[in-house]
Amino acid sequence: MALKIITPPAVEPITLEEAKQHLRVSGSDDIILRSMIKQAREFCEDFQNKKYITQTLELVLDSFPEDNYISFKNSSPIQSVESIKYYDTGGQEFIFDPSNYIVDRDSFVNRIVLGYCRLWPTVQLQPASGVRIRFTAGFGDTGESVPEAVKWAMILHMRLLYDDYKPDERRKIEEARNSLLSMNRVVPI
């Protein structure tokens, strides 16, 4: 299973001005700060197994599951599913009709669930990367749509990157960051 970024987020949850204010930076380290903001978002997304700002992704599977659903364990919340494509052993592309499935956005871990009396396609799939699910994920298009706890965790993470702390101070900041992120963390099983 692989998760590919097709269209990355257009903005970050925290603006450059917000980062400067919280880090008490007045200079022109803009390139470094922008990189730190992106790194903080990516760290927090990976920690929580979520996506924060609207982005287009592709989940690549070798085959359809035996279960009647496919979970988005590392990319909720899902906004929409663009397509489910699958490829036979000859490489021919097929599209799984959207009438065959429901996009469950209400579960804590979003998922695609087969409709009543529906089955996954039974065609013999190519041995690797036989299924590709293109979808849009994220809380929304702007930083305002991202939960405040996540933004504070990002700020704490940026402080760890920007400042030099003693080991005890560093551990306290890491614990605070992890505590904020653990509240709504998706733990894949």
Secondary structure, DSSP 8 states (H G I E B T S, - for coil): -EEEEEE--SS-SS-HHHHHHHHT--SS-HHHHHHHHHHHHHHHHHHHTB--B-EEEEEEESS--SSSEEE-TTTBSEEEEEEEEEEBTT--EEE--GGGEEEE-SSSS-EEEE-TT-----S-B-SSS-EEEEEEESSBSSGGGS-HHHHHHHHHHHHHHHS---HHHHHHHHHHHHHHHHTT-----
